[in-house]
């Protein structure tokens, strides 16, 4: 019995000693940076006008700290917010605390031009999209799909699948089908060609074609049809409602 008690005392002393070594000078407290974005999100800016950044507030333990702000184009590849190029931009604010921990917050800045759907189909659109006839609730009122005008007079849509994977499925901007170029031969008679075909999805690949576009200028709606031929046969029908800005 005495041997057992002695062994327990030795073992206890060993673990206490190890615990002292492992935890010595390890505990510390860090206050992570917090960022509050000021103003609206998103902010809509008319093409060619001036954008003034409302800014943000970054704090560490309630004390203000510096932050950086960087803008980038989400669909057209810009490396800053350019109000002469219609696009959805991300303005990202980043702060770092004294221990090197970072935090970021982002607002959308949408540079737009609203066409009259008689002479131009440019604009910001909400979208109800169906795939092979199925349109769950999360595929409705998607915000936003964009149509802009290229320098050569053609138009381009931000996602020919109407945000099905980006928004409805929540996969993000890496799963859009970009490059949906549209040639408006005659908007009034709904005569269009699609020189951007074939398209491909950024995340899944495959081959897709825009097969139809119908404009209703009175209802301020466009119906865009795009068929994904491979790897799976899906037809996406996007009903786009122009936001009146």
C-alpha positions in Angstrom: 0.0 0.0 0.0 2.8 2.5 0.8 4.5 1.8 -2.6 1.2 2.6 -4.3 0.8 5.9 -2.4 4.4 6.9 -3.2 3.8 6.2 -6.9 0.7 8.4 -6.9 2.6 11.2 -5.3 5.4 11.0 -7.8 2.9 10.8 -10.7 1.0 13.8 -9.4 4.1 15.9 -9.0 5.1 15.0 -12.6 1.8 16.1 -14.1 1.8 19.3 -12.1 5.3 20.1 -13.3 4.4 19.4 -16.9 1.3 21.5 -16.6 3.4 24.4 -15.3 5.7 24.2 -18.3 3.0 23.8 -20.9 0.9 26.8 -19.8 3.6 29.2 -18.7 3.4 32.5 -20.6 0.9 31.1 -23.1 -2.4 32.8 -22.1 -3.1 36.1 -23.8 -6.1 38.2 -24.9 -6.5 39.7 -28.4 -9.3 42.0 -29.4 -10.2 41.3 -33.0 -10.8 44.3 -35.3 -14.4 45.2 -36.0 -15.4 47.1 -39.1 -18.7 49.0 -39.6 -19.5 49.9 -43.2 -21.1 53.4 -43.3 -23.8 54.4 -45.7 -25.9 52.2 -48.0 -25.1 48.7 -49.3 -25.4 48.5 -52.2 -24.8 51.9 -53.5 -26.1 52.7 -57.1 -24.1 55.1 -59.2 -25.2 56.3 -62.6 -22.8 55.6 -65.4 -20.4 58.6 -65.8 -21.3 60.3 -62.5 -19.1 60.7 -59.4 -18.9 58.2 -56.6 -18.0 59.3 -53.1 -17.1 56.6 -50.7 -19.1 56.9 -47.4 -16.3 55.1 -45.7 -16.2 52.7 -42.7 -15.1 52.7 -39.1 -12.6 50.1 -37.8 -12.0 49.6 -34.1 -10.0 47.4 -31.8 -11.4 47.1 -28.2 -13.6 50.2 -29.1 -10.6 52.3 -30.1 -10.4 53.5 -33.8 -7.7 51.8 -35.9 -6.6 52.4 -39.5 -8.0 50.5 -42.4 -7.5 50.1 -46.1 -10.1 50.3 -48.9 -9.8 48.5 -52.2 -12.3 48.3 -55.1 -12.6 45.7 -57.8 -15.0 44.9 -60.6 -16.9 41.6 -60.1 -17.8 40.9 -63.8 -15.7 43.0 -66.1 -12.3 42.6 -64.4 -11.7 46.2 -63.2 -9.1 46.7 -60.5 -10.8 49.8 -59.1 -14.2 51.4 -59.0 -14.6 53.1 -62.4 -17.9 55.0 -62.8 -17.3 55.0 -66.6 -17.7 51.3 -66.8 -21.0 49.7 -65.9 -20.4 46.8 -63.5 -21.0 45.5 -60.0 -18.0 46.5 -57.9 -16.8 45.2 -54.5 -15.3 47.8 -52.1 -13.5 45.9 -49.4 -12.3 47.5 -46.2 -9.6 45.7 -44.2 -8.1 46.4 -40.8 -5.4 44.6 -38.8 -5.2 44.6 -35.0 -1.9 44.8 -33.0 -1.5 41.0 -32.9 -1.7 40.8 -36.7 -5.3 39.5 -37.0 -7.3 40.9 -39.9 -10.9 41.6 -40.5 -12.7 42.7 -43.7 -16.1 44.0 -44.7 -17.4 44.6 -48.2 -20.1 46.8 -49.8 -21.4 46.5 -53.4 -21.1 49.6 -55.6 -23.3 49.2 -58.7 -22.4 51.4 -61.7 -25.4 51.3 -64.0 -27.2 52.7 -67.1 -30.9 52.0 -67.5 -32.0 51.4 -71.1 -35.5 52.1 -72.3 -35.9 48.5 -73.6 -36.8 50.1 -77.0 -33.4 51.4 -78.0 -31.2 49.7 -75.3 -31.5 46.7 -73.0 -28.9 47.9 -70.5 -29.8 47.8 -66.9 -29.9 46.2 -63.5 -32.3 43.4 -63.2 -33.9 41.2 -60.6 -34.3 37.6 -61.7 -36.7 34.7 -61.4 -34.9 31.7 -63.0 -36.1 28.2 -63.7 -34.0 25.1 -64.6 -35.9 22.5 -66.7 -39.1 24.1 -65.5 -38.3 24.0 -61.8 -38.1 27.4 -59.9 -37.8 27.0 -56.1 -38.3 30.0 -53.9 -34.5 30.7 -53.6 -34.4 31.1 -57.4 -36.8 34.0 -57.3 -36.1 37.7 -56.8 -32.4 37.2 -57.3 -30.4 40.5 -56.9 -28.9 41.2 -59.4 -28.3 40.3 -63.0 -26.6 42.9 -65.2 -26.7 43.8 -68.9 -24.2 46.3 -70.2 -23.4 47.6 -73.6 -20.0 46.9 -75.1 -18.0 49.4 -77.2 -18.9 47.6 -80.4 -22.6 48.0 -79.8 -23.3 44.4 -78.6 -24.7 43.7 -75.1 -23.4 41.3 -72.5 -25.2 39.6 -69.6 -23.4 39.0 -66.3 -24.7 35.4 -65.9 -26.5 33.6 -68.7 -27.8 31.0 -66.1 -29.6 33.8 -64.3 -27.8 33.4 -61.0 -28.9 29.8 -60.6 -25.6 28.6 -59.2 -24.2 31.9 -57.9 -27.3 32.8 -55.8 -29.9 30.1 -55.7 -27.3 27.3 -55.0 -25.1 29.7 -53.1 -21.9 28.8 -54.9 -20.8 32.4 -55.5 -19.4 34.3 -58.4 -17.0 31.4 -59.4 -20.0 29.5 -60.8 -21.5 32.0 -63.3 -21.8 31.6 -67.0 -20.3 34.8 -68.3 -19.6 36.2 -71.8 -23.3 36.0 -72.9 -22.8 38.4 -75.8 -26.1 39.6 -77.5 -26.3 41.4 -80.8 -29.5 43.5 -80.9 -30.5 43.4 -84.6 -33.9 45.0 -83.9 -35.1 45.3 -80.3 -38.6 46.3 -81.3 -39.1 43.0 -83.2 -37.1 40.9 -80.7 -34.5 40.1 -83.4 -31.3 39.1 -81.7 -28.2 37.0 -82.5 -25.8 35.6 -80.0 -22.2 35.9 -81.2 -20.9 34.9 -77.7 -22.0 31.3 -78.2 -20.9 28.8 -77.1 -20.5 29.7 -73.4 -19.1 27.8 -70.5 -19.8 27.8 -66.7 -16.8 29.1 -64.7 -17.1 26.4 -62.1 -18.5 23.3 -63.8 -17.3 23.9 -67.4 -19.4 22.4 -70.2 -21.0 24.0 -73.2 -24.0 26.3 -73.2 -25.8 28.5 -75.8 -28.1 31.4 -75.4 -31.1 30.4 -77.6 -33.6 33.1 -77.1 -34.3 36.7 -75.9 -37.6 38.4 -75.6 -38.1 42.0 -74.5 -41.3 43.5 -73.2 -40.7 47.3 -72.9 -44.1 47.9 -71.3 -43.6 45.4 -68.5 -39.9 46.2 -68.3 -39.0 42.6 -68.6 -36.7 40.4 -70.6 -36.9 36.6 -70.9 -33.5 35.0 -71.6 -33.2 31.3 -72.5 -29.9 29.5 -72.2 -29.4 25.8 -72.8 -26.6 23.8 -71.1 -25.7 21.1 -73.6 -23.0 19.4 -71.5 -22.1 17.9 -69.0 -25.9 17.9 -68.3 -28.8 18.9 -70.5 -30.4 21.8 -68.6 -32.4 24.7 -69.9 -32.4 27.9 -67.9 -35.2 30.4 -68.4 -34.5 33.8 -66.7 -37.2 36.3 -66.3 -35.4 39.6 -65.8 -37.3 42.6 -64.4 -35.5 45.9 -64.9 -34.9 47.9 -61.8 -36.0 51.5 -62.4 -33.1 53.6 -61.2 
